[in-house]
Amino acid sequence: MVNALFTPKRHPESGIFLFRKRVPERLRDLVGRREIKFSLQTRDLAVARIRNLEELARLECESAPKHAPFDDM
């Protein structure tokens, strides 16, 4: 079964795959938009899936707290 949450979306006209991620409501004022969307610069589904996961990991790392939760122990 395919997990649609992490499947890149294909642009209907160009065929280029896009990364799309909804911004949580509590962060919309900080980010300034409802959705993060950009090109993965490929028409190859296998490459797009890898790039999609890489970009998702990069965004999650950037938005994570800058300290580990157990630093003060």
Backbone as CSV, one residue per row, in Angstrom:
resi,resn,N_x,N_y,N_z,CA_x,CA_y,CA_z,C_x,C_y,C_z
1,MET,0.842,-1.176,0.000,0.000,0.000,0.000,0.890,1.242,0.000
2,VAL,0.543,2.217,-0.801,1.308,3.450,-0.929,0.836,4.456,0.111
3,ASN,1.779,5.089,0.777,1.448,6.125,1.745,1.349,7.452,1.001
4,ALA,0.141,7.943,0.769,-0.076,9.162,-0.020,0.489,10.398,0.656
5,LEU,0.692,10.336,1.963,1.217,11.488,2.678,2.600,11.884,2.178
6,PHE,3.431,10.900,1.849,4.798,11.189,1.448,5.032,11.006,-0.047
7,THR,3.964,10.897,-0.821,4.090,10.746,-2.263,4.176,12.112,-2.909
8,PRO,5.210,12.358,-3.723,5.296,13.652,-4.401,4.159,13.814,-5.403
9,LYS,3.765,15.048,-5.635,2.667,15.350,-6.548,3.239,15.794,-7.893
10,ARG,2.627,15.323,-8.976,3.086,15.673,-10.320,2.336,16.914,-10.815
11,HIS,3.087,17.879,-11.366,2.462,19.053,-11.968,1.699,18.587,-13.202
12,PRO,0.430,18.988,-13.347,-0.397,18.459,-14.440,0.074,18.832,-15.843
13,GLU,0.733,19.954,-16.006,1.150,20.380,-17.340,2.586,19.975,-17.665
14,SER,3.515,20.198,-16.734,4.926,19.948,-17.029,5.368,18.523,-16.722
15,GLY,4.665,17.840,-15.806,5.065,16.498,-15.422,6.168,16.472,-14.376
16,ILE,6.645,17.645,-13.965,7.674,17.746,-12.930,7.017,17.478,-11.574
17,PHE,7.701,16.723,-10.734,7.164,16.430,-9.408,7.408,17.588,-8.450
18,LEU,6.452,17.765,-7.529,6.505,18.843,-6.553,6.507,18.285,-5.138
19,PHE,7.220,18.965,-4.250,7.140,18.696,-2.816,6.023,19.583,-2.286
20,ARG,5.122,19.007,-1.497,4.055,19.788,-0.874,3.890,19.330,0.562
21,LYS,3.813,20.293,1.471,3.586,19.983,2.884,2.751,21.094,3.495
22,ARG,1.704,20.698,4.197,0.840,21.650,4.872,1.548,22.163,6.119
23,VAL,1.431,23.462,6.357,1.995,24.074,7.564,0.933,24.020,8.660
24,PRO,1.278,23.490,9.846,0.297,23.460,10.939,-0.209,24.869,11.278
25,GLU,-1.448,24.947,11.645,-2.085,26.248,11.909,-1.315,27.076,12.943
26,ARG,-0.782,26.428,13.971,-0.068,27.167,15.018,1.229,27.795,14.512
27,LEU,1.741,27.332,13.372,2.998,27.863,12.827,2.794,28.769,11.613
28,ARG,1.562,28.949,11.181,1.312,29.715,9.951,1.742,31.166,10.055
29,ASP,1.560,31.791,11.207,2.000,33.184,11.361,3.521,33.270,11.278
30,LEU,4.200,32.305,11.844,5.661,32.280,11.835,6.212,32.023,10.439
31,VAL,5.626,31.050,9.733,6.091,30.670,8.403,5.585,31.646,7.347
32,GLY,4.378,32.146,7.539,3.824,33.115,6.598,3.041,32.517,5.446
33,ARG,2.780,31.222,5.491,1.963,30.597,4.455,1.331,29.313,4.970
34,ARG,0.343,28.823,4.235,-0.405,27.636,4.645,0.246,26.350,4.164
35,GLU,1.061,26.450,3.113,1.644,25.262,2.503,3.049,25.582,2.013
36,ILE,3.936,24.615,2.159,5.281,24.728,1.594,5.269,23.885,0.331
37,LYS,5.619,24.505,-0.787,5.553,23.819,-2.076,6.716,24.276,-2.941
38,PHE,7.432,23.316,-3.520,8.502,23.648,-4.458,8.787,22.460,-5.366
39,SER,9.506,22.708,-6.450,9.813,21.692,-7.440,10.890,20.740,-6.935
40,LEU,10.723,19.466,-7.274,11.755,18.466,-7.003,12.677,18.301,-8.208
41,GLN,12.410,19.020,-9.263,13.228,19.112,-10.466,13.506,17.756,-11.123
42,THR,12.466,16.928,-11.199,12.590,15.651,-11.901,11.218,15.192,-12.384
43,ARG,11.238,14.393,-13.451,10.021,13.738,-13.943,10.030,12.251,-13.594
44,ASP,11.114,11.781,-13.016,11.280,10.376,-12.654,10.690,10.141,-11.261
45,LEU,9.694,9.249,-11.167,9.010,9.010,-9.900,9.955,8.474,-8.824
46,ALA,10.848,7.569,-9.173,11.772,6.995,-8.187,12.678,8.073,-7.598
47,VAL,13.201,8.938,-8.445,14.052,10.039,-7.979,13.229,11.020,-7.154
48,ALA,12.004,11.297,-7.592,11.131,12.233,-6.880,10.816,11.736,-5.476
49,ARG,10.590,10.436,-5.313,10.301,9.889,-3.988,11.484,10.072,-3.041
50,ILE,12.687,9.826,-3.546,13.890,9.996,-2.718,14.065,11.461,-2.339
51,ARG,13.963,12.351,-3.322,14.120,13.785,-3.043,13.039,14.286,-2.097
52,ASN,11.824,13.769,-2.255,10.719,14.170,-1.391,11.027,13.828,0.073
53,LEU,11.513,12.626,0.312,11.856,12.214,1.672,13.045,13.000,2.221
54,GLU,14.033,13.292,1.367,15.178,14.095,1.800,14.733,15.494,2.220
55,GLU,13.867,16.091,1.430,13.386,17.444,1.743,12.504,17.438,2.985
56,LEU,11.704,16.399,3.154,10.880,16.289,4.352,11.763,16.205,5.598
57,ALA,12.822,15.392,5.533,13.749,15.268,6.661,14.448,16.602,6.928
58,ARG,14.854,17.298,5.869,15.524,18.597,6.027,14.603,19.605,6.706
59,LEU,13.352,19.677,6.272,12.401,20.613,6.873,12.110,20.262,8.327
60,GLU,11.986,18.978,8.620,11.730,18.564,10.000,12.912,18.914,10.901
61,CYS,14.131,18.736,10.403,15.324,19.094,11.191,15.389,20.599,11.431
62,GLU,15.051,21.378,10.435,15.081,22.838,10.568,14.026,23.341,11.544
63,SER,12.887,22.662,11.601,11.806,23.138,12.463,11.858,22.531,13.867
64,ALA,12.734,21.550,14.081,12.859,20.922,15.403,13.555,21.874,16.375
65,PRO,13.306,21.707,17.660,14.019,22.528,18.651,15.525,22.344,18.509
66,LYS,16.260,23.388,18.799,17.706,23.368,18.596,18.458,22.628,19.700
67,HIS,17.787,22.183,20.741,18.456,21.440,21.811,17.778,20.092,21.983
68,ALA,18.521,19.124,22.424,17.956,17.812,22.692,17.120,17.891,23.970
69,PRO,16.045,17.113,24.079,15.163,17.218,25.248,15.824,16.784,26.561
70,PHE,16.929,16.049,26.520,17.556,15.552,27.733,18.922,16.173,27.992
71,ASP,19.204,17.325,27.401,20.491,17.992,27.576,20.771,18.381,29.019
72,ASP,19.756,18.726,29.778,19.964,19.234,31.129,20.018,18.138,32.191
73,MET,20.096,16.892,31.819,20.145,15.800,32.817,21.555,15.555,33.265
